[in-house]
Amino acid sequence: MMSCLEKKALEAVSRENLMEMTNEIARFERLSGSEDELAAFKIIEAKMRSYGYTTSLILHDAYISLPVSASLRVVGPKAFDVRCITHSCSASTPPGRVTAEVVWVGDPRRQGVRDLDLRGRFVLLEGLASPDATVWADGRGALGQIHMSYDDHVRDMTVQNVWGSPDDREVARLPRTHVVSISRSDGERIKQLLAEGRVTVHVETKVSTGWTKIPLLECSLSGNDGTGDFLLFSGHVDSWYYGAMDNGSANATMIEVGRILASMKDHLRRGVRICFWSGHSHGRYAGSAYYCDNHWEELDKHCIMHLNTDSTGGRGATNLRRAGVMAETRNVGAWAIGEVMGIPFEGSRIGRNGDQSFWGIGVPSMFVSIAQQPEGGLGWWWHNPADLPDKIDPDNLVRDTRIYALVASRLLLAELLPFDYSATMDEWLEVFSDLQQRAGKRFDLSELSNRAAELKPLIAELQSRRPASSHQATAINRCLMKLGRLLVPVAFTESGRFGQDPALSVPAFPGLHDVVKLAELPTGGDEERFLKVRLVRCKNRVLAALAEAKDVVSCTLALLE
């Protein structure tokens, strides 16, 4: 049930404040590191200071990539120009255009693609430009990619697979291919020519990539329980074009929730850090990755959760059933959406996007964009020049902001952190069962299932306890935070607590998930043996996390006795 203060937070959301700030921020084209972006940051900082926040606005180094220009001309068998754009982190062509034959691929997963000779050629692909597609094309020797949109709107994207600014070893993973995107109708025209014979194109791309100073704004409000714990509430300011929805309206949501929390500061048990990033769109989450690296220890000790917001209030965005959450945070999202909308919330496993830079530390997270179009996606105007204030529905913006206000209020006001790690164990058991079924007798995961089954009732007992004192409440909360530090990294990352995995799609338990590859490999061969060496190590990592989690929960239960 909602407390009186949570109800106050819900009712305090101001439509006028939200639209005023959205329009104010959307006056600027906010390319990462630009003067206009910095102007928007300063407006946000002034507003947050007026609400009583302690603010810190810094400029830090980040590896930023901005598209400059692109051209595409079909030169054979017929000659005509095609409107195109290039993308952040695409490789620039050498001086003058490159000329190459086009090969139709469509979906790289389709049958027969492995037999195609892509070396020195451009591949014509369906769908948005992405790091996954670029890694695939780079690995097969393609010269470049031509992405045909799913409609006639061409969208700016980034194709870098490195998360944040690359280190000295990650530089080698930066894209080598030349990437352009075209409309659906132009793509179909090229496909038709390919059906008739060979097609040759001239392509020219120019991309400005290098180290740039970008802003990062931290706005802090202290809690009252003396622990120093805080909620991290974040979103990016940088944008493609004027970015009214992505991410001006979400910035307005953050500011409005910040105002409401400040009005209740005497009642907040925990503090809040509201962080505004740059480098999201043009540096592959460079701002949040920088913050993770440079505030690692305090995030590890004191961050209770990461709440992210992106693209709130979109016109026609009525689908709120599948917002991204972790199993342990799903109940909080379901409660808030249920209170605001009166609808059931399913949630989906949170994806590797949206400044989710804190999984390695073990910080639980929830949400990126919470409302999508009925058919999916964020609207035809997303990532193109049409993302203007007329794409914001004020009622939807109030709705989304109320959800965020409720989530933040519960996390900061509740005596006990409202995380459900029993649900996490249910999810783990389901994943282990699925992986075992797919691996068959070629790899044994039963020990993982057994340990998760042993841990689940202990967690359930912990979560059922009602503290008799503030000391007991602190002990339970510390245990819940420690569970996140142990369980989140193994379920969501492969590189561990101090690195960043590539900015690619990842399944649950990356690394361990590769047991599914065993079914495709010959029994007793070198490939199978090499893979099993790695899988054993991955399994040991999960077993160790489960064992330590069991010890932590058992010790806490003994302390409560």
C-alpha positions as CSV (number, residue, x, y, z in Angstrom):
1,M,0.0,0.0,0.0
2,M,1.0,3.6,-0.5
3,S,2.2,5.5,2.5
4,C,1.0,9.1,3.0
5,L,4.4,10.4,1.8
6,E,4.3,8.2,-1.3
7,K,0.8,9.4,-2.1
8,K,2.1,13.0,-1.6
9,A,4.9,12.3,-4.1
10,L,2.4,10.9,-6.6
11,E,0.1,13.9,-6.4
12,A,2.8,16.5,-6.5
13,V,3.9,15.8,-10.1
14,S,3.4,19.0,-12.0
15,R,2.4,18.9,-15.7
16,E,3.4,22.6,-16.1
17,N,6.9,22.0,-14.7
18,L,7.5,19.0,-16.9
19,M,6.5,20.7,-20.1
20,E,8.4,23.8,-19.3
21,M,11.7,21.9,-18.7
22,T,11.2,19.7,-21.7
23,N,10.8,22.7,-24.0
24,E,13.7,24.5,-22.3
25,I,16.1,21.6,-22.8
26,A,14.9,20.9,-26.3
27,R,15.9,24.4,-27.5
28,F,19.5,23.0,-27.8
29,E,21.0,20.4,-30.2
30,R,23.0,18.5,-27.6
31,L,25.9,16.7,-29.3
32,S,28.3,15.3,-26.8
33,G,30.9,17.9,-25.9
34,S,29.2,20.8,-27.7
35,E,28.6,24.3,-26.3
36,D,24.8,23.8,-26.7
37,E,25.0,20.7,-24.6
38,L,26.9,22.4,-21.9
39,A,24.3,25.2,-21.9
40,A,21.6,22.7,-21.2
41,F,23.6,21.2,-18.4
42,K,24.0,24.6,-16.8
43,I,20.3,25.2,-16.9
44,I,19.7,21.8,-15.3
45,E,22.3,22.5,-12.6
46,A,20.7,25.9,-11.7
47,K,17.3,24.3,-11.4
48,M,18.6,21.5,-9.1
49,R,20.5,23.9,-6.9
50,S,17.3,26.0,-6.5
51,Y,15.7,22.8,-5.0
52,G,18.5,22.5,-2.4
53,Y,20.8,19.9,-4.1
54,T,24.5,20.0,-3.8
55,T,25.8,19.9,-7.3
56,S,29.0,19.1,-9.0
57,L,29.4,19.9,-12.8
58,I,32.7,18.6,-14.2
59,L,34.2,18.1,-17.6
60,H,36.0,14.8,-18.2
61,D,37.8,13.1,-21.1
62,A,35.8,10.8,-23.2
63,Y,36.2,9.1,-26.6
64,I,33.4,10.7,-28.6
65,S,32.4,10.1,-32.2
66,L,30.2,12.4,-34.3
67,P,28.9,11.6,-37.8
68,V,29.8,14.4,-40.3
69,S,28.7,13.4,-43.8
70,A,27.9,10.4,-46.0
71,S,27.1,9.7,-49.6
72,L,26.1,6.6,-51.5
73,R,25.8,6.3,-55.3
74,V,24.8,3.2,-57.2
75,V,27.1,3.1,-60.2
76,G,26.1,-0.1,-61.9
77,P,24.1,-1.5,-63.6
78,K,22.2,1.8,-63.2
79,A,23.5,5.1,-61.8
80,F,21.6,7.0,-59.1
81,D,22.2,8.7,-55.8
82,V,20.7,7.3,-52.5
83,R,20.1,9.5,-49.5
84,C,22.0,8.1,-46.5
85,I,23.6,8.9,-43.2
86,T,26.7,7.4,-41.5
87,H,27.0,6.6,-37.8
88,S,28.9,7.3,-34.6
89,C,32.1,5.2,-34.5
90,S,31.8,4.1,-38.2
91,A,35.2,4.2,-39.9
92,S,35.7,7.1,-42.3
93,T,36.5,6.2,-45.8
94,P,39.9,7.2,-47.2
95,P,40.1,10.5,-49.1
96,G,37.6,10.1,-51.9
97,R,35.0,7.4,-52.2
98,V,35.4,3.7,-52.0
99,T,33.9,1.5,-54.7
100,A,32.7,-2.0,-54.0
101,E,30.2,-4.6,-55.0
102,V,27.1,-5.1,-52.8
103,V,26.0,-8.5,-51.4
104,W,22.5,-9.0,-50.1
105,V,22.5,-10.6,-46.6
106,G,19.3,-9.3,-44.9
107,D,19.4,-11.2,-41.7
108,P,22.9,-12.4,-40.8
109,R,21.4,-15.4,-39.1
110,R,19.7,-16.7,-42.1
111,Q,20.7,-20.0,-43.7
112,G,23.4,-19.8,-46.3
113,V,25.0,-16.6,-45.1
114,R,28.2,-18.5,-44.0
115,D,28.8,-19.5,-47.6
116,L,28.8,-15.9,-48.9
117,D,32.2,-14.2,-49.8
118,L,32.0,-10.8,-48.1
119,R,35.6,-9.8,-48.3
120,G,36.1,-6.3,-49.7
121,R,32.3,-5.9,-50.3
122,F,29.4,-3.9,-48.8
123,V,26.7,-6.0,-47.2
124,L,23.1,-4.9,-47.5
125,L,21.4,-5.7,-44.1
126,E,17.9,-5.2,-42.8
127,G,17.3,-3.2,-39.7
128,L,19.0,-0.6,-37.6
129,A,22.8,-0.1,-37.6
130,S,24.2,-1.7,-34.5
131,P,27.4,-2.9,-32.8
132,D,26.3,-6.6,-33.2
133,A,26.0,-6.2,-37.0
134,T,29.3,-4.3,-37.2
135,V,31.2,-6.9,-35.2
136,W,29.6,-9.6,-37.5
137,A,30.6,-7.7,-40.7
138,D,34.1,-6.8,-39.4
139,G,34.7,-10.5,-38.5
140,R,33.9,-11.6,-42.1
141,G,36.1,-9.1,-43.9
142,A,33.4,-6.9,-45.2
143,L,34.4,-3.4,-46.4
144,G,31.2,-1.9,-45.0
145,Q,27.5,-2.2,-44.3
146,I,24.4,-0.6,-45.8
147,H,21.5,-0.9,-43.4
148,M,18.0,-0.5,-44.8
149,S,15.6,0.8,-42.2
150,Y,12.3,-1.0,-41.4
151,D,10.5,2.1,-42.7
152,D,11.3,5.2,-44.6
153,H,12.8,7.1,-41.6
154,V,16.6,6.8,-41.3
155,R,17.8,6.8,-37.7
156,D,21.1,7.9,-36.2
157,M,22.8,5.1,-34.2
158,T,26.2,4.2,-32.8
159,V,28.0,1.1,-34.0
160,Q,30.8,0.9,-31.4
161,N,30.9,-2.4,-29.4
162,V,33.2,-1.0,-26.7
163,W,31.3,0.1,-23.6
164,G,32.4,3.6,-22.7
165,S,35.8,5.0,-23.6
166,P,38.1,2.2,-24.7
167,D,41.2,1.2,-22.8
168,D,44.5,0.4,-24.5
169,R,43.4,-3.2,-25.2
170,E,39.9,-2.3,-26.3
171,V,41.0,0.1,-29.0
172,A,41.5,-2.9,-31.3
173,R,37.8,-3.7,-31.1
174,L,36.7,-0.3,-32.6
175,P,34.8,-0.7,-35.9
176,R,36.8,-1.0,-39.1
177,T,33.9,-1.0,-41.5
178,H,32.2,1.9,-43.3
179,V,28.6,2.0,-42.2
180,V,25.6,3.9,-43.8
181,S,21.9,3.6,-43.4
182,I,19.2,4.2,-46.0
183,S,15.4,4.1,-46.1
184,R,13.4,1.0,-46.7
185,S,12.2,2.1,-50.2
186,D,15.8,2.8,-51.3
187,G,16.9,-0.5,-49.9
188,E,14.2,-2.4,-51.8
189,R,15.3,-0.6,-55.0
190,I,18.9,-1.9,-54.5
191,K,17.5,-5.4,-53.7
192,Q,15.6,-5.4,-56.9
193,L,18.8,-4.6,-58.9
194,L,20.7,-7.4,-57.0
195,A,18.0,-9.8,-58.1
196,E,18.8,-8.9,-61.7
197,G,22.6,-9.1,-61.3
198,R,25.7,-7.4,-59.8
199,V,25.4,-4.0,-58.1
200,T,28.4,-1.7,-57.5
201,V,28.4,1.4,-55.3
202,H,30.5,4.4,-54.4
203,V,30.4,5.2,-50.7
204,E,32.0,8.1,-48.8
205,T,31.7,8.5,-45.0
206,K,33.3,11.1,-42.7
207,V,33.1,10.7,-39.0
208,S,34.9,12.9,-36.4
209,T,36.2,10.6,-33.6
210,G,38.6,11.4,-30.7
211,W,39.1,12.5,-27.2
212,T,36.7,15.2,-26.1
213,K,35.8,17.0,-22.9
214,I,32.2,16.2,-22.0
215,P,30.1,17.3,-19.0
216,L,28.8,15.2,-16.1
217,L,26.4,16.7,-13.5
218,E,26.0,15.1,-10.0
219,C,23.2,16.4,-7.8
220,S,23.2,15.1,-4.2
221,L,20.7,15.1,-1.4
222,S,21.6,13.4,1.9
223,G,19.5,10.9,3.8
224,N,18.8,10.8,7.5
225,D,19.7,7.3,8.6
226,G,23.4,7.9,9.0
227,T,24.5,5.1,6.7
228,G,25.5,7.3,3.7
229,D,23.5,5.0,1.4
230,F,21.9,6.5,-1.7
231,L,19.8,5.8,-4.8
232,L,21.5,6.5,-8.1
233,F,18.9,8.1,-10.4
234,S,20.3,8.8,-13.9
235,G,19.7,9.8,-17.5
236,H,21.6,11.3,-20.4
237,V,21.4,14.8,-21.7
238,D,23.2,14.5,-25.0
239,S,20.9,14.0,-28.0
240,W,20.5,13.4,-31.6
241,Y,19.2,16.8,-33.0
242,Y,16.9,18.5,-30.5
243,G,15.9,15.3,-28.7
244,A,12.7,16.4,-27.0
245,M,11.7,12.9,-26.1
246,D,15.2,11.4,-26.2
247,N,16.1,12.7,-23.7
248,G,14.7,16.1,-22.9
249,S,11.4,14.8,-21.4
250,A,13.3,12.3,-19.3
251,N,15.6,15.0,-18.0
252,A,12.4,16.9,-17.1
253,T,11.2,13.8,-15.3
254,M,14.4,13.6,-13.3
255,I,14.2,17.3,-12.3
256,E,10.6,17.0,-11.3
257,V,11.2,13.9,-9.2
258,G,14.2,15.7,-7.7
259,R,12.0,18.6,-6.7
260,I,9.5,16.3,-5.0
261,L,12.2,14.4,-3.1
262,A,13.8,17.6,-1.9
263,S,10.4,18.7,-0.5
264,M,10.4,15.5,1.6
265,K,14.1,15.6,2.6
266,D,13.4,15.5,6.3
267,H,11.7,12.2,5.9
268,L,14.2,10.5,3.6
269,R,16.0,7.6,5.2
270,R,18.5,7.4,2.4
271,G,20.1,9.9,0.1
272,V,19.8,10.3,-3.7
273,R,22.3,11.1,-6.4
274,I,20.7,12.4,-9.5
275,C,23.3,12.2,-12.3
276,F,23.0,13.6,-15.8
277,W,25.3,12.0,-18.3
278,S,26.8,13.0,-21.6
279,G,28.4,10.6,-24.1
280,H,25.4,8.3,-24.1
281,S,24.7,8.5,-27.8
282,H,28.1,9.5,-29.1
283,G,30.4,7.7,-26.7
284,R,28.5,4.5,-26.0
285,Y,27.7,5.4,-22.4
286,A,31.0,7.1,-21.8
287,G,29.6,9.4,-19.0
288,S,28.1,6.6,-16.8
289,A,31.1,4.3,-17.5
290,Y,33.4,7.1,-16.3
291,Y,31.4,7.7,-13.2
292,C,31.5,3.9,-12.5
293,D,35.3,3.8,-12.8
294,N,35.9,7.0,-10.8
295,H,33.4,6.4,-8.0
296,W,33.7,2.6,-7.8
297,E,34.3,2.3,-4.1
298,E,31.5,4.6,-2.8
299,L,29.1,3.0,-5.3
300,D,30.1,-0.4,-4.0
301,K,29.7,0.6,-0.4
302,H,26.6,2.8,-0.5
303,C,24.6,2.6,-3.8
304,I,21.3,0.7,-3.1
305,M,20.1,0.7,-6.8
306,H,20.4,2.4,-10.2
307,L,17.2,3.8,-11.5
308,N,17.5,5.0,-15.1
309,T,15.2,7.0,-17.2
310,D,15.0,7.5,-21.0
311,S,12.4,8.9,-23.4
312,T,9.4,9.5,-21.1
313,G,6.0,10.8,-22.2
314,G,6.1,9.8,-25.8
315,R,3.0,10.4,-27.9
316,G,1.1,7.1,-28.2
317,A,3.4,5.3,-25.8
318,T,0.8,3.2,-24.0
319,N,2.7,-0.1,-23.6
320,L,4.0,-0.2,-20.0
321,R,3.9,-4.0,-19.4
322,R,7.4,-4.9,-20.5
323,A,9.8,-2.3,-19.0
324,G,13.3,-3.7,-18.2
325,V,13.9,-4.8,-14.6
326,M,16.0,-7.3,-12.7
327,A,14.1,-10.2,-11.0
328,E,14.8,-8.6,-7.6
329,T,13.5,-5.2,-8.6
330,R,10.4,-6.4,-10.6
331,N,8.1,-6.2,-7.6
332,V,8.9,-2.4,-7.1
333,G,8.1,-1.7,-10.7
334,A,4.9,-3.8,-10.6
335,W,3.7,-1.9,-7.5
336,A,4.4,1.6,-8.9
337,I,2.9,0.8,-12.4
338,G,-0.1,-0.8,-10.7
339,E,-0.7,2.2,-8.5
340,V,-0.5,4.7,-11.4
341,M,-2.0,2.6,-14.2
342,G,-4.0,-0.2,-12.5
343,I,-2.6,-2.7,-14.9
344,P,-0.5,-5.9,-14.4
345,F,3.2,-5.6,-15.0
346,E,5.2,-8.5,-16.5
347,G,8.5,-6.8,-16.9
348,S,11.4,-8.1,-19.1
349,R,15.0,-8.9,-18.3
350,I,16.8,-5.6,-18.4
351,G,19.0,-5.2,-21.5
352,R,22.6,-4.2,-22.1
353,N,21.8,-0.6,-23.0
354,G,20.7,2.6,-21.4
355,D,23.7,3.5,-19.3
356,Q,23.6,0.2,-17.4
357,S,27.2,0.7,-16.4
358,F,27.0,-0.6,-12.9
359,W,26.2,-4.3,-13.2
360,G,29.8,-5.3,-12.6
361,I,29.8,-3.6,-9.2
362,G,26.7,-5.5,-8.4
363,V,24.2,-2.7,-8.1
364,P,20.6,-3.8,-8.9
365,S,18.9,-1.7,-11.6
366,M,15.5,-1.1,-13.1
367,F,14.0,0.7,-16.1
368,V,15.4,2.5,-19.1
369,S,12.4,3.6,-21.1
370,I,9.3,2.4,-19.4
371,A,6.6,3.1,-22.0
372,Q,6.7,2.0,-25.7
373,Q,4.4,2.2,-28.6
374,P,1.7,-0.6,-28.8
375,E,3.7,-2.3,-31.6
376,G,7.0,-1.7,-29.8
377,G,9.7,0.9,-30.1
378,L,9.7,4.5,-29.1
379,G,8.0,6.1,-32.1
380,W,8.9,6.8,-35.7
381,W,10.6,10.1,-34.7
382,W,13.2,8.4,-32.4
383,H,16.8,9.2,-33.3
384,N,15.8,11.5,-36.2
385,P,15.2,15.3,-36.7
386,A,11.5,14.9,-36.0
387,D,12.1,14.3,-32.2
388,L,10.6,17.7,-31.3
389,P,8.3,18.8,-28.4
390,D,5.1,18.0,-30.4
391,K,6.0,14.3,-29.9
392,I,5.4,14.6,-26.2
393,D,2.0,13.8,-24.7
394,P,1.8,15.8,-21.5
395,D,-0.6,13.3,-19.9
396,N,1.8,10.5,-20.7
397,L,4.7,12.5,-19.3
398,V,2.9,13.1,-16.0
399,R,2.0,9.3,-15.9
400,D,5.6,8.2,-16.4
401,T,7.0,10.8,-13.9
402,R,4.5,9.6,-11.3
403,I,5.8,6.1,-11.7
404,Y,9.4,7.3,-11.2
405,A,8.3,9.4,-8.2
406,L,6.7,6.4,-6.6
407,V,9.7,4.1,-7.2
408,A,12.2,6.6,-5.9
409,S,10.0,7.4,-2.8
410,R,9.7,3.8,-1.8
411,L,13.4,3.2,-2.1
412,L,14.2,6.2,0.0
413,L,11.5,6.0,2.6
414,A,11.1,2.3,3.3
415,E,12.7,0.9,6.4
416,L,13.8,-2.2,4.5
417,L,15.0,-2.2,1.0
418,P,12.2,-3.6,-1.1
419,F,14.2,-6.2,-3.1
420,D,12.9,-9.7,-3.7
421,Y,15.9,-12.0,-4.0
422,S,13.6,-15.0,-3.7
423,A,12.4,-14.0,-7.2
424,T,16.0,-13.9,-8.3
425,M,16.5,-17.5,-7.2
426,D,13.3,-18.5,-9.1
427,E,14.7,-17.0,-12.2
428,W,18.1,-18.6,-11.7
429,L,16.5,-22.0,-11.2
430,E,14.5,-21.6,-14.4
431,V,17.6,-20.5,-16.4
432,F,19.7,-23.4,-15.0
433,S,17.0,-25.9,-15.9
434,D,16.7,-24.5,-19.5
435,L,20.5,-24.6,-19.9
436,Q,20.7,-28.2,-18.6
437,Q,18.0,-29.3,-21.0
438,R,19.9,-27.7,-23.9
439,A,23.3,-29.1,-22.8
440,G,21.9,-32.6,-22.2
441,K,24.5,-35.0,-20.9
442,R,27.4,-33.0,-22.3
443,F,27.7,-30.7,-19.3
444,D,26.4,-31.0,-15.7
445,L,24.7,-28.0,-14.2
446,S,22.9,-29.8,-11.4
447,E,25.2,-28.5,-8.6
448,L,24.2,-24.9,-9.6
449,S,20.5,-25.8,-9.3
450,N,21.0,-27.6,-6.0
451,R,22.8,-24.6,-4.4
452,A,20.2,-22.1,-5.7
453,A,17.5,-24.3,-4.2
454,E,19.3,-24.3,-0.9
455,L,19.7,-20.6,-0.9
456,K,16.1,-19.7,-1.8
457,P,14.4,-20.6,1.5
458,L,17.1,-18.8,3.5
459,I,16.4,-15.6,1.5
460,A,12.7,-16.1,1.9
461,E,13.2,-16.3,5.7
462,L,15.4,-13.2,5.7
463,Q,12.8,-11.3,3.7
464,S,10.0,-12.3,6.1
465,R,11.8,-10.9,9.1
466,R,10.5,-7.6,10.6
467,P,13.3,-5.8,12.4
468,A,12.9,-5.1,16.1
469,S,15.4,-2.2,16.1
470,S,17.1,0.1,13.7
471,H,20.3,-2.0,14.1
472,Q,18.4,-5.1,12.9
473,A,17.0,-3.1,9.9
474,T,20.5,-2.0,9.0
475,A,21.8,-5.6,9.2
476,I,19.0,-6.8,6.9
477,N,19.7,-4.0,4.4
478,R,23.4,-4.6,4.4
479,C,22.7,-8.3,3.7
480,L,20.4,-7.4,0.8
481,M,23.0,-5.0,-0.7
482,K,25.7,-7.8,-0.3
483,L,23.4,-10.2,-2.2
484,G,23.3,-7.7,-5.1
485,R,27.1,-7.4,-5.1
486,L,27.4,-11.2,-5.3
487,L,24.6,-12.2,-7.6
488,V,24.2,-9.4,-10.1
489,P,27.8,-9.6,-11.6
490,V,27.6,-13.4,-12.3
491,A,24.1,-13.2,-13.8
492,F,24.7,-10.2,-16.0
493,T,28.4,-9.9,-16.8
494,E,31.3,-11.9,-18.0
495,S,34.2,-9.5,-17.3
496,G,33.4,-9.2,-13.6
497,R,33.3,-6.4,-11.1
498,F,35.9,-4.0,-12.4
499,G,35.5,-4.1,-16.2
500,Q,32.8,-3.5,-18.8
501,D,31.6,-6.2,-21.1
502,P,31.2,-5.3,-24.8
503,A,28.1,-3.2,-25.8
504,L,26.4,-6.2,-27.4
505,S,23.3,-8.3,-26.7
506,V,23.9,-10.7,-23.9
507,P,21.9,-13.6,-22.5
508,A,21.5,-14.5,-18.8
509,F,24.8,-15.8,-17.4
510,P,27.0,-14.8,-20.3
511,G,29.8,-17.3,-20.7
512,L,28.0,-20.1,-18.9
513,H,25.2,-19.7,-21.5
514,D,27.6,-21.1,-24.1
515,V,26.7,-24.6,-22.9
516,V,24.2,-24.4,-25.7
517,K,27.1,-24.5,-28.2
518,L,28.1,-28.0,-27.1
519,A,25.2,-29.5,-29.0
520,E,26.7,-28.2,-32.3
521,L,30.2,-29.5,-31.7
522,P,31.5,-33.0,-32.4
523,T,31.9,-35.1,-29.3
524,G,35.5,-35.6,-28.1
525,G,36.9,-32.9,-30.5
526,D,39.3,-30.1,-29.6
527,E,36.6,-27.4,-29.9
528,E,34.5,-29.3,-27.3
529,R,37.4,-29.7,-24.9
530,F,38.5,-26.0,-25.2
531,L,34.9,-24.9,-24.6
532,K,34.5,-27.1,-21.5
533,V,37.6,-25.6,-19.9
534,R,36.0,-22.2,-20.0
535,L,32.6,-23.5,-19.0
536,V,34.0,-25.2,-15.9
537,R,35.5,-21.9,-14.9
538,C,32.3,-20.0,-15.5
539,K,30.4,-22.6,-13.4
540,N,32.9,-22.2,-10.6
541,R,32.3,-18.5,-10.6
542,V,28.5,-19.0,-10.1
543,L,29.0,-21.7,-7.5
544,A,31.3,-19.4,-5.5
545,A,28.8,-16.5,-5.6
546,L,26.0,-18.9,-4.4
547,A,28.2,-20.2,-1.6
548,E,29.1,-16.8,-0.3
549,A,25.5,-15.6,-0.6
550,K,24.4,-18.5,1.6
551,D,27.0,-17.7,4.2
552,V,26.0,-14.0,4.2
553,V,22.3,-14.7,4.6
554,S,23.0,-17.4,7.3
555,C,25.2,-15.1,9.3
556,T,22.5,-12.3,9.1
557,L,19.8,-14.7,10.3
558,A,22.0,-15.8,13.2
559,L,22.6,-12.1,14.1
560,L,18.9,-11.4,14.1
561,E,18.3,-14.3,16.5
